Amino acid sequence: MVSLFGNKTAGWVGVDIGSSSVKLVSLSQHGQSYQVDTYAIVALPPTAVVDGSVENQSEVSEAIERGLKICGGKLKNAIVAVPSSAVITKRLEISNVFTGLELEEQVKIEADQFIPYALDEVALDFEVIGPVEKAPSLNEILLVACRRDDVARREESVNGAELKCDIVDVDTFSTERVLPLLEEFDPEALVGLVDIGAATLTLNVFRNGKVVYNREQAFGGNELTNAIHQQYGMEATEVEKQLRNGELDAEIMEMLVLPFRQSVIQQASRALQFFYSSGIQSQLNELYLAGGTASIEGLADMMQEEIGVPTHVANPFKNIRIGSRLNQERLMKDAPMLVKACGLALRSFDR
């Protein structure tokens, strides 16, 4: 089987391949705490990643290479993720009599019943969670399956940048790892995280630190970027950079950026309505905003007022050490974009 969980080690770089940029984060562990050592955000051409799929591996590899130069140091091993929309996850219950290769074969037999592709086209991995509470003779198995081509394109993009891609993860798993680092996070709460990317808005809801609901819809920061480009002639990469750094002209902010907040709120509210109608009746205890659009001035406050749930801009670095080489003020501005990359880097320290 192709490993989607991989072996464990420390100091690998998390590489988040998005639709408009590549984000890299490298962490180190100091006792029980973490330190962010280096990071980079590098824009991608619009043809590089389309609908979550890597379409031009050389362009993605070049962006990763530029990110490595920004990071400096000698980063050799990487962790990348496939989007949850490209992944099938299922919890199985299998007799604990099966171990080793026998268990692997049994998992394949079970998987063949619900995966809509030939198994030779699919990358499979699984993890034994433990005995089933009401049937201790059975083990609960977490199965993860993804089209082999989706995995290979990401691996090859990373390997093409002279990194070794050792682990291919799932983006929702990377977000789960970040939750304990968020400033207001309550592990027992029902927590939502809205990731506003360039092309998609994704709502993940977590209970006890594990995802219980996921929804992705076609809406993102590209709509704002394109509007600014059309009206003011600014290149998309420059728009995104100035938006992230709070450097856009006051007229652009007034005419386009601030009104765009209402569109974000409408889309997030729509996603939440689907969640509340899904059968998970509990009200969210808190909501986090991630992605490049999350830090727009006043967005979190407006969202909180609209949905009636305490809302925060996600910052995975608020309570961890910052490397001496980093510009702390800039890192805080970039933090909402780096949630997934940080979660991937944390995978290095899983034990």
Secondary structure, 3 states (H helix, E strand, C coil): CCCCCCCCCCCCEEEEECCCEEEEEEEEEECCEEEEEEEEEEECCCCCEECCEECCHHHHHHHHHHHHHHHCCCCCEEEEEECHHHEEEEEEEEECCCCHHHHHHHHHHHHCCCCCCCHHHEEEEEEEEEEECCEEEEEEEEEEEEEHHHHHHHHHHHHCCCCEEEEEEEHHHHHHHHHHHCCCCCCCCEEEEEEECCCEEEEEEEECCEEEEEEEEECCCHHHHHHHHHHHCCCHHHHHHHHHHCCCCHHHHHHHHHHHHHHHHHHHHHHHHHHHCCCCCCCCCEEEEECCCCCCCCHHHHHHHHHCCCEEECCCCCCCEECCCCCHHHHHHHHHHHHHHHHHHHHHHCC
